[in-house]
Amino acid sequence: MNARLKALTMPLSWKRLRALVIKESLQVVRDPSTLLIAFVLPPILLFLFANAVSLDVRDVRFGLVTEDSGGAAAELAAAFSGTPYFRISHARDRRELEDAVTTGRLKGFAVIPQDFNSRLLEPAGAPSLQVITDGSEPNTATFVAGYAQGVVANWVRGSAGAQTSMAGVSIEQRFWFNPELESRQVLLPGVVAIIMTLIGTMLTALVVAREWDRGTMEAMLSTPAGILELLLSKLVPYFVLSMLATLGCAAMMVALYGMPFRGSIPALMLVSAVFMIPALGQGLLISTVARNQYAASQVAMFAGFMPAMLLSGFLYEIDTMPLWLQWLTQLVPARPFVEAIQTVFLAGDLWPQLLGNLLNMLGIGALFFGLTLSKTHKRLD
């Protein structure tokens, strides 16, 4: 106790403090990962938040079904086409657009019914306009419904031929896949993607880098086992762990939070297993490039966790991002997985939609594993 008290009350030595500061500064300069966090990561974060995070929705892919051929219906259709908020796809029958909404090519559509023009001209007429939006993206669904109502309101105020008021035109709104627009039903499937990214990418990167830190990787490489066998031996436990985590998360989402599950367990397990291919491949690639735990953890956070959080559609809708950034999200493994798992939970086993996501994940996984094998072969021969 006396020694500890003496150490705490020891007079401050500026000379000793200066030497310690210089020593720590030299260590920081010599550590590239520290410089990366200090000088590279902050501007990248600012860049991503400035471009990827937006609550403004413009140029939304939206359908318009014009069942009425009258003049008022044509004017209203022209008003929809003229707004900057929508990129309109026209149709005469709603069945032409239903598949586009189901697969995500359209965010919704409006229906101008057959009796719109006749009911508008009646003294006591109350024409209706039906707006159907994709409720699996609550923010966009709410904005789309509001924009549609605004288009109708502006058309009523500006149309000289329409002898009516906004009260005379009713809008019937329906939200598919998520009728109550509960954000929880969209966020919870994305949480599964984040959890599996942590298991597949970050933990894999750390466990392999730990072998390099401890010097045991060289001993393992001296055994008769091949490189592929060594890599697979590292992947299998985390693959099994991720499958169990997926089942546990799905059970908790349904039992505790009332999450609808319209798909099947085999479809859920299939998309989760395929996602683990790029997730594990990315973790192995990181551990191959950064052969110590600290550097691997930072690279995994930057290259795995952050893109999964920001660029997968989990929190921020991809359609609100700039076009070039939307293309960049195609390289994020979590993006097709978030889309696939949301489809399984909210819409069901829609295999035409799921197959595209599965092929995307397989392609990214092949890229990561190819780079890993290439780097590992060159460094260990």
C-alpha positions as CSV (number, residue, x, y, z in Angstrom):
1,M,0.0,0.0,0.0
2,N,2.8,2.4,0.8
3,A,4.6,1.6,-2.5
4,R,1.4,2.2,-4.4
5,L,0.7,5.5,-2.5
6,K,4.3,6.6,-3.2
7,A,3.9,5.9,-6.9
8,L,0.7,7.9,-7.0
9,T,2.2,10.9,-5.2
10,M,5.5,10.8,-7.1
11,P,6.4,14.3,-8.4
12,L,5.7,14.8,-12.1
13,S,8.9,14.6,-14.2
14,W,8.5,16.6,-17.4
15,K,11.7,15.0,-18.8
16,R,10.3,11.5,-18.3
17,L,6.9,12.5,-19.6
18,R,8.5,13.9,-22.8
19,A,10.4,10.6,-23.3
20,L,7.3,8.6,-22.9
21,V,5.4,10.8,-25.3
22,I,8.1,10.5,-28.0
23,K,8.1,6.7,-27.5
24,E,4.4,6.4,-27.9
25,S,4.4,8.7,-30.9
26,L,7.0,6.6,-32.6
27,Q,4.9,3.5,-32.1
28,V,1.9,5.2,-33.6
29,V,3.8,6.3,-36.6
30,R,5.1,2.7,-37.1
31,D,1.6,1.2,-36.9
32,P,-0.2,1.5,-40.2
33,S,-3.5,0.4,-38.7
34,T,-3.4,3.3,-36.2
35,L,-2.8,5.8,-39.0
36,L,-5.6,4.2,-41.0
37,I,-8.1,4.7,-38.1
38,A,-6.8,8.2,-37.3
39,F,-6.6,9.7,-40.8
40,V,-8.4,7.4,-43.4
41,L,-11.4,6.1,-41.5
42,P,-12.9,9.5,-40.5
43,P,-13.1,10.9,-44.0
44,I,-14.5,7.6,-45.3
45,L,-17.2,7.6,-42.6
46,L,-18.1,11.2,-43.4
47,F,-18.2,10.4,-47.1
48,L,-20.5,7.4,-46.6
49,F,-22.9,9.2,-44.3
50,A,-23.0,12.2,-46.6
51,N,-23.8,10.1,-49.6
52,A,-25.5,6.9,-48.4
53,V,-27.7,8.3,-45.6
54,S,-30.7,10.2,-46.9
55,L,-34.4,10.4,-46.0
56,D,-35.2,12.2,-49.3
57,V,-36.8,9.9,-52.0
58,R,-36.7,11.1,-55.6
59,D,-37.0,9.4,-59.0
60,V,-38.8,6.5,-57.4
61,R,-39.7,3.6,-59.7
62,F,-43.5,3.8,-59.7
63,G,-46.3,2.3,-61.8
64,L,-49.5,3.9,-63.0
65,V,-52.5,1.9,-64.2
66,T,-54.9,4.0,-66.2
67,E,-58.1,2.1,-66.7
68,D,-60.1,5.2,-67.7
69,S,-59.5,6.7,-71.1
70,G,-61.3,10.0,-70.3
71,G,-59.7,13.4,-70.5
72,A,-59.5,13.9,-66.7
73,A,-57.7,10.5,-66.3
74,A,-55.2,11.4,-69.0
75,E,-54.5,14.8,-67.3
76,L,-53.9,13.1,-64.0
77,A,-51.6,10.5,-65.7
78,A,-49.7,13.4,-67.2
79,A,-49.4,15.0,-63.7
80,F,-47.8,11.8,-62.4
81,S,-45.4,11.6,-65.3
82,G,-44.4,15.2,-64.8
83,T,-43.4,15.0,-61.1
84,P,-39.7,14.6,-60.3
85,Y,-40.5,12.2,-57.5
86,F,-41.6,9.3,-59.8
87,R,-40.2,7.4,-62.7
88,I,-43.4,6.2,-64.1
89,S,-44.2,2.8,-65.8
90,H,-47.5,3.0,-67.5
91,A,-50.0,0.1,-67.8
92,R,-53.7,-0.5,-68.6
93,D,-54.1,-3.5,-66.2
94,R,-52.8,-3.7,-62.7
95,R,-51.8,-7.3,-63.3
96,E,-49.1,-6.0,-65.6
97,L,-47.4,-4.4,-62.6
98,E,-48.1,-6.7,-59.7
99,D,-45.0,-8.9,-60.4
100,A,-42.8,-5.8,-60.7
101,V,-43.8,-4.7,-57.1
102,T,-43.4,-8.3,-55.8
103,T,-39.8,-8.5,-57.2
104,G,-38.9,-5.0,-56.1
105,R,-38.6,-3.5,-59.6
106,L,-41.3,-1.0,-58.7
107,K,-42.0,0.6,-55.3
108,G,-45.7,0.7,-55.9
109,F,-48.4,1.7,-58.3
110,A,-51.5,3.9,-58.5
111,V,-54.7,2.8,-60.2
112,I,-57.0,5.3,-61.9
113,P,-60.3,3.3,-62.1
114,Q,-62.6,3.0,-65.1
115,D,-65.2,5.2,-63.7
116,F,-62.8,8.0,-62.6
117,N,-63.8,10.5,-65.3
118,S,-67.6,9.9,-65.0
119,R,-67.7,10.1,-61.2
120,L,-65.6,13.2,-61.3
121,L,-68.2,15.0,-63.4
122,E,-71.1,13.9,-61.3
123,P,-72.4,16.6,-58.9
124,A,-72.1,14.3,-55.9
125,G,-69.4,12.0,-57.3
126,A,-66.4,11.0,-55.3
127,P,-63.8,9.3,-57.6
128,S,-61.2,7.2,-55.9
129,L,-57.6,6.6,-56.7
130,Q,-56.0,3.5,-55.3
131,V,-52.3,3.6,-54.3
132,I,-50.5,0.3,-53.6
133,T,-46.9,0.5,-52.2
134,D,-44.3,-2.0,-51.0
135,G,-44.6,-2.0,-47.2
136,S,-41.3,-3.9,-46.8
137,E,-39.6,-0.5,-47.1
138,P,-41.7,1.6,-44.7
139,N,-39.9,4.9,-45.3
140,T,-40.2,4.7,-49.0
141,A,-43.8,3.4,-48.8
142,T,-44.8,6.4,-46.6
143,F,-43.1,8.9,-48.9
144,V,-44.6,7.3,-52.1
145,A,-48.1,7.4,-50.6
146,G,-47.6,11.1,-49.6
147,Y,-46.1,12.0,-53.0
148,A,-49.1,10.4,-54.8
149,Q,-51.5,12.3,-52.6
150,G,-49.5,15.5,-53.4
151,V,-49.7,14.9,-57.1
152,V,-53.4,14.5,-57.0
153,A,-53.8,17.6,-54.8
154,N,-51.7,19.7,-57.2
155,W,-53.7,18.3,-60.2
156,V,-57.0,19.2,-58.6
157,R,-55.9,22.7,-57.8
158,G,-54.4,23.3,-61.3
159,S,-57.0,21.6,-63.5
160,A,-59.5,24.0,-65.0
161,G,-61.8,21.3,-66.2
162,A,-62.1,19.5,-62.9
163,Q,-65.1,21.0,-61.0
164,T,-64.2,19.4,-57.7
165,S,-62.1,19.8,-54.6
166,M,-59.6,17.5,-52.9
167,A,-62.4,16.3,-50.7
168,G,-64.1,14.9,-53.8
169,V,-61.1,12.7,-54.8
170,S,-60.4,9.9,-52.3
171,I,-57.2,7.9,-52.2
172,E,-57.3,4.3,-51.1
173,Q,-53.9,3.2,-49.8
174,R,-52.7,-0.4,-49.4
175,F,-49.3,-1.6,-48.3
176,W,-48.1,-5.0,-49.4
177,F,-45.9,-7.4,-47.4
178,N,-46.0,-5.0,-44.3
179,P,-49.5,-3.6,-44.0
180,E,-48.8,-1.8,-40.7
181,L,-45.6,-0.3,-42.0
182,E,-43.8,-1.6,-38.9
183,S,-40.1,-0.8,-39.2
184,R,-39.3,-3.8,-36.9
185,Q,-40.4,-6.2,-39.6
186,V,-37.8,-4.7,-41.9
187,L,-35.0,-4.2,-39.4
188,L,-35.1,-7.6,-37.7
189,P,-34.1,-9.6,-40.9
190,G,-31.3,-7.1,-41.4
191,V,-30.1,-7.8,-37.9
192,V,-29.5,-11.4,-38.9
193,A,-27.3,-10.2,-41.7
194,I,-25.2,-8.1,-39.2
195,I,-24.9,-11.0,-36.8
196,M,-23.8,-13.4,-39.5
197,T,-21.3,-10.8,-40.8
198,L,-19.8,-10.6,-37.3
199,I,-19.5,-14.4,-37.1
200,G,-18.4,-15.1,-40.6
201,T,-16.2,-12.2,-41.4
202,M,-14.9,-10.6,-38.2
203,L,-14.4,-13.7,-36.0
204,T,-12.9,-15.7,-38.9
205,A,-10.4,-12.9,-39.6
206,L,-9.5,-12.8,-35.9
207,V,-9.1,-16.5,-35.3
208,V,-6.8,-17.0,-38.3
209,A,-4.8,-13.9,-37.5
210,R,-4.4,-15.2,-33.9
211,E,-2.5,-18.2,-35.3
212,W,-0.1,-15.8,-37.0
213,D,0.3,-13.8,-33.8
214,R,1.1,-16.9,-31.7
215,G,3.4,-18.4,-34.3
216,T,1.4,-21.6,-34.6
217,M,0.4,-21.1,-38.2
218,E,3.9,-22.0,-39.3
219,A,3.7,-25.2,-37.3
220,M,0.4,-26.1,-38.9
221,L,1.7,-25.4,-42.4
222,S,4.6,-27.8,-41.7
223,T,2.1,-30.7,-41.4
224,P,1.2,-32.8,-44.4
225,A,-2.2,-31.2,-44.6
226,G,-2.8,-29.0,-47.6
227,I,-3.7,-25.3,-47.6
228,L,-7.3,-25.9,-48.6
229,E,-7.7,-28.4,-45.7
230,L,-6.3,-25.9,-43.2
231,L,-8.6,-23.2,-44.5
232,L,-11.7,-25.5,-44.3
233,S,-10.8,-26.6,-40.8
234,K,-11.0,-23.0,-39.8
235,L,-14.3,-22.4,-41.6
236,V,-16.4,-25.3,-40.6
237,P,-16.9,-24.4,-36.9
238,Y,-18.0,-20.9,-37.8
239,F,-20.3,-22.1,-40.5
240,V,-22.1,-24.4,-38.1
241,L,-22.2,-21.7,-35.5
242,S,-23.7,-19.3,-38.0
243,M,-26.4,-21.7,-39.0
244,L,-27.4,-22.2,-35.3
245,A,-27.4,-18.5,-34.8
246,T,-29.7,-18.1,-37.8
247,L,-32.2,-20.6,-36.4
248,G,-32.1,-19.0,-33.0
249,C,-32.6,-15.5,-34.4
250,A,-35.5,-16.7,-36.5
251,A,-37.2,-18.4,-33.6
252,M,-36.7,-15.3,-31.4
253,M,-38.0,-12.9,-34.1
254,V,-41.2,-15.0,-34.6
255,A,-41.9,-16.0,-30.9
256,L,-40.9,-12.8,-29.1
257,Y,-41.5,-10.0,-31.6
258,G,-44.4,-11.4,-33.7
259,M,-42.3,-11.3,-36.9
260,P,-44.3,-12.9,-39.8
261,F,-42.5,-15.8,-41.5
262,R,-44.2,-16.5,-44.8
263,G,-41.3,-18.6,-46.3
264,S,-39.9,-21.9,-45.3
265,I,-37.1,-23.1,-43.0
266,P,-35.2,-24.8,-45.9
267,A,-35.2,-21.5,-47.9
268,L,-34.0,-19.6,-44.9
269,M,-31.2,-22.0,-44.3
270,L,-30.2,-22.1,-47.9
271,V,-29.8,-18.3,-48.3
272,S,-28.0,-18.2,-44.9
273,A,-25.6,-21.0,-46.0
274,V,-24.9,-19.3,-49.3
275,F,-24.2,-16.0,-47.5
276,M,-21.6,-17.6,-45.4
277,I,-19.5,-18.3,-48.5
278,P,-18.6,-14.7,-49.1
279,A,-18.7,-13.8,-45.4
280,L,-16.1,-16.5,-44.5
281,G,-14.1,-15.8,-47.7
282,Q,-13.9,-12.2,-46.8
283,G,-12.7,-13.1,-43.3
284,L,-10.0,-15.4,-44.6
285,L,-8.8,-12.8,-47.1
286,I,-8.5,-10.2,-44.3
287,S,-6.5,-12.6,-42.1
288,T,-4.2,-13.4,-45.0
289,V,-3.5,-9.8,-45.7
290,A,-3.4,-8.6,-42.1
291,R,-1.5,-11.2,-40.1
292,N,-2.1,-9.8,-36.6
293,Q,-5.3,-9.6,-34.6
294,Y,-5.4,-5.8,-34.1
295,A,-5.0,-5.1,-37.8
296,A,-7.4,-7.8,-38.8
297,S,-10.1,-6.5,-36.4
298,Q,-9.8,-3.0,-37.9
299,V,-9.8,-4.1,-41.5
300,A,-12.8,-6.4,-40.7
301,M,-14.7,-3.6,-39.1
302,F,-14.0,-1.3,-42.1
303,A,-14.4,-3.8,-44.9
304,G,-17.0,-6.1,-43.4
305,F,-19.1,-4.7,-40.6
306,M,-19.5,-1.1,-41.8
307,P,-20.5,-1.9,-45.4
308,A,-23.0,-4.4,-44.0
309,M,-24.5,-1.7,-41.8
310,L,-24.5,1.2,-44.2
311,L,-24.6,-0.2,-47.7
312,S,-26.8,-3.4,-47.5
313,G,-30.2,-1.8,-47.3
314,F,-30.4,-2.8,-43.6
315,L,-30.8,0.7,-42.3
316,Y,-30.6,3.0,-45.3
317,E,-32.5,2.4,-48.5
318,I,-30.2,1.9,-51.5
319,D,-32.5,3.8,-53.9
320,T,-31.8,7.0,-52.0
321,M,-28.1,6.7,-52.7
322,P,-26.3,8.1,-55.7
323,L,-26.3,5.8,-58.7
324,W,-22.5,5.1,-58.6
325,L,-22.8,4.1,-54.9
326,Q,-25.7,1.8,-55.7
327,W,-23.4,0.0,-58.1
328,L,-20.8,-0.2,-55.4
329,T,-23.2,-1.9,-53.1
330,Q,-23.3,-4.9,-55.5
331,L,-19.9,-5.9,-54.0
332,V,-21.3,-5.9,-50.4
333,P,-22.2,-9.5,-49.6
334,A,-24.8,-8.4,-47.0
335,R,-26.9,-6.6,-49.6
336,P,-28.2,-9.6,-51.5
337,F,-28.5,-11.5,-48.2
338,V,-30.7,-8.7,-46.6
339,E,-32.9,-8.7,-49.7
340,A,-33.2,-12.5,-49.7
341,I,-33.9,-12.8,-46.0
342,Q,-36.5,-10.0,-46.1
343,T,-38.1,-11.8,-49.0
344,V,-38.3,-15.1,-47.1
345,F,-39.8,-13.5,-44.0
346,L,-42.2,-11.0,-45.6
347,A,-43.1,-12.4,-49.0
348,G,-42.3,-16.1,-49.0
349,D,-40.2,-18.4,-51.1
350,L,-40.2,-16.3,-54.3
351,W,-37.5,-18.3,-56.1
352,P,-37.2,-16.0,-59.1
353,Q,-36.2,-13.2,-56.7
354,L,-34.1,-15.5,-54.4
355,L,-32.1,-17.1,-57.2
356,G,-30.7,-13.7,-58.3
357,N,-29.6,-13.0,-54.7
358,L,-28.0,-16.4,-54.4
359,L,-26.0,-16.1,-57.6
360,N,-24.8,-12.6,-56.5
361,M,-23.6,-14.0,-53.2
362,L,-21.9,-17.0,-54.9
363,G,-20.1,-14.6,-57.2
364,I,-18.8,-12.5,-54.4
365,G,-17.8,-15.6,-52.5
366,A,-15.9,-17.0,-55.4
367,L,-14.0,-13.7,-55.7
368,F,-13.0,-13.7,-52.1
369,F,-11.9,-17.3,-52.0
370,G,-10.0,-16.9,-55.2
371,L,-8.0,-14.0,-53.8
372,T,-7.5,-15.9,-50.5
373,L,-6.1,-18.9,-52.2
374,S,-3.9,-16.8,-54.5
375,K,-2.4,-14.8,-51.6
376,T,-2.0,-17.8,-49.3
377,H,-0.2,-19.8,-52.0
378,K,2.2,-17.0,-52.8
379,R,3.1,-16.3,-49.1
380,L,3.5,-19.8,-47.9
381,D,5.4,-21.6,-50.6
